[in-house]
Amino acid sequence: MKSIAEYLRNLIKGVFSARRFIRLTPNQKGKIFFFDKHRMRVFDVHSRGFTDSGTSNQIYSNEDYSLRSLVRGGEMYGVYNQIVDSGGTPLIIDCGGNIGLASRYFAEEFPKALVICVEPNKGNILAAKKNCEELNNVVVKEAAIGASCGFVDITNAEADPNFYRVAVTESPSLTPMVNVQELLRENDKCSLFMIKIDIEGFEENLFSENVEWIDEAPLLIIELHDWMLPKEANSSNFLNAISKRNRDFVYVGENVFSIRN
């Protein structure tokens, strides 16, 4: 009953507020339907249960990755349009793509962009492919993102699908690790527009070296995980790398929006 009451409150809030997306169905598993007030259309996303349902709320009901709330949001849309108008393809890299909903959100918000969804877990990969199957501008890549190329193991396979963590392994495994430079080389006909990072603490590795790509990214969105890993100073490599650059640092909800000046 509590979940139904919460659903009804959010439904009413969605109808009578400035929220763009209204969740139409309370079910946690199967197809979850949303209404997009901007485009006046109903669409559905695939959910395996409670966790995926919560993720769909983050991406759509709460619009965690919306640029429209940013003072410089219009400028970022201008950067995207400038790339498109010059004949280029904006590149969006979704690091920690989970079930593909952020990639789907970006791909629909920026339809001329190429979105690379990078995710190390096979179950999440299958869900991401299902959520993005109708989009021709999303590539789902089974890999972890790190500072260098190599291999990783998932260290907590029993965890909630939103909290899978990886560690570098010396022996080749079934999960490759790629770095941003490699992705940029693979997509060298594109212009880097945005990188979103939510990799459950592995940002310590990602920002440990080879961080020159930050300068190429007009927008970087990252969730930091010191809250999850107390007394490890997990964010120190990111903070060290970002503080040396002329970029704005804006906190919105769980995420830092780092915007190039």
N, C-alpha and C positions, 0 to 999 in steps of 0.2 A: 504493500500500500504506500509505503514511503516513497518508493521509486516512481510510482504512478503520480503521486502528488507533486513530486519534484518535476516530473515531465510536464504536467499540466501548467505549473508555474512558469516553466521555461517557454512553453508554447504561447502562453498569454503574453509573456514579456516580449517574445519574438514578434508577435503580431502588432503590438502597440509600441514598439521601440524602433530605434534606427538600425537595429540589427539587420544585416543583409539576408542571412539564412535562417529559416525556421525549420526546426526538426518536427516532422509530421508524425512519426511513429515512435512508440516507447520501447519496442523490442530491442534486446541487446544482441541477438544472434540472427543471422540471415541478412536480408535486405533492410537497410535503414533509409527512409525517404526524407529528403529535405526539399524545401521550396526556396528558390533563389529569387528574392524580391527585385533585384536589379534586372535580371534577364527574364523574369516572369516564367519560370519553368520549374518542373519537379524533376528531381534526379535521385538515384539511389546509390549507396555505397555498400560494400560487402563487409560484414562483421562476423568474427568467429565467437564473440561473446563479450563479457563485461569490459575487458581491457580495450578491445577494438572500438566498442561503443563509446567509451570515454575519449579515445583518440579522435573519433569522428566529431565529438562535441568540441574538442580543442581546435580542430582545423576549421570547422564550419560554424557551429553555434557561437564560439568565442572569437573566431578568426584570429588565432594567435599570430599568423604570419601576414596579416594585412599591412600594407604600406600606407593605407589611406589615413591612418591616425597619426602618422609622423608629420612633423612640421616640414620635413624635406621629402615627404612622400611624392608630391607632384614632380619634384626634381628627378626622382628615381624613375618615374614613368617616362619622363623626358629623355633620360639616358637610354631606356629601352627603345623608345620611338626613334631616337637618333641612330641607333644601331640598325634598326629595321629600315629606316628611310635611306640609309647609305648602302643598302643592299646586303647587309650582313645578317647573321643569325645570332641572336643573344643566347648565351649559354648559361643555364642554371644547374648547379650541382647540389643535389640533395644528399648530404652525408648523414647516414643513419636514417634511411628512407622508410624503415618500419613497414607498414602495410600499404605504402604508396599514396596516402591521402594528401600529404603535403605536396608531393610531386604532382598529383592530379590538380590540386588547387592552383599551383604555380602554372601548370601547363594550360589551364583554362583561363587564368587571369592574364597570361602572357602567351597568347596562342601562336605567335611567330617564333617563340623561343624553343630551343632544344633542352629538355630536362633529363639529366642523368640521375637516376635513383640508385644510390649505392647502399646496399644492405647485406650484412654477412649471414643472416639466419635463413635457412631454407624455407621454413614455414612462413616467415614474413615475406620472403621473395614470392612464394606462390600467391599469397594474398595480395601483394602489390601488383603482380601481373594481372590478377582478376580485376582489381580496382582501376587499373589503367589500360585495360585491353582495348577500349574504344578510342584511345588517343594515339595518334600517329606521331606525336612529338615527345613521347616519353620512352626512354630506354632504361630498363631495369637491369642492374648489374649486380651479380652476386659477389660481393667483396667487402672487405673492411677498408676504411680510409685511414692512412697513417702518414708518417713523415717520409717513409721510404717504401719500396716495393718488397714484398716477401710473403709471409704466411702468418695466419693467426689461428688460434683455437678459441672457441667460445668457452668461457670458464665457468659459466653458471647456467647450463642448459636447462635446469629445472626452474629457472626464474620466470617471472611474468614476461610476456613477449615484449613489453616496453622497456625492459631493464636488462637485456642481454649485454654482457660485457665480454670483451676479447682481450687476449694477451698474445704478444709476439711469440712464435715458436720457431725453433731452429730447423726442425724437420718439415719438409713439405706436407701440407695437409690439404683438405678439400676446400679450404677457405683462403683465397688469395688476399693479399693486402696491396692496395695501390696507393699512390700519392697523387696530389692534385696536379703536379707537373705532368705525370703520365696521362691523366685525363685530358689535360689541355693539349698535349701532343696528339692524342687520338682524335681530338675535335678541333684541329688547328684552323679549320675554315670558319669557326665560330668566334664570337667575341665574348669574353667572360662578363657576365652581368651580375650574377648573384651566387653566393654560396651559403647554404643553410647547413648548420652542424648541430647534431644532437646525438652524441656517440657515447653516452653513459660513462664519462670520465676518461675515455681514450684520447680526448683533446690534449692531455698531457704529452702523449706521444706525437700527435699530429703537429703540435707547435714547438716541438723540441729542436727541429732543424728544418732546412729547406722551406722557409716561409716567405720567399720572395713573391710568391703568387698573391699574397695579400695585397700588394700594390696594384695588381691588375683587377681587383674586385671592387667595383663601385659600391657594392653592398655585401656585407657579411652578417648573417644572423646566427647566433650561437646560444645554446643553453649550457651554462657552466654547472659543475657538479660538486662544488665544495660542500654543499648542503648534504650530499649523499656520502661523501668521503671525508669526514672531519679529521683535522690535524694532518692531512696529506698535502696541503697547499697545491691541490690538483690544478688550479687555474693559473699557477705562476708562470708557466711557459707561454700561455696565451697572453697574459697581461704584459709580460716582458716583450713579446713580439709586437703587440698592438700599440704599446706606449711609445715606441720609437717612430711611429708613423703619424702623419697629419690626418687624423680621422676623428669624426664625432663618435661618441660612446653613449648610446641611449638605451636605457632599460625600459622594456615594455613587458609586463607580466614576468614570465620565467626567462625571457630572452633578452640578450644584448643585440641591438642593431648597431653595427659599426659601419659608418658611412664615410666614404672617401671625400676629403675636402679638395 
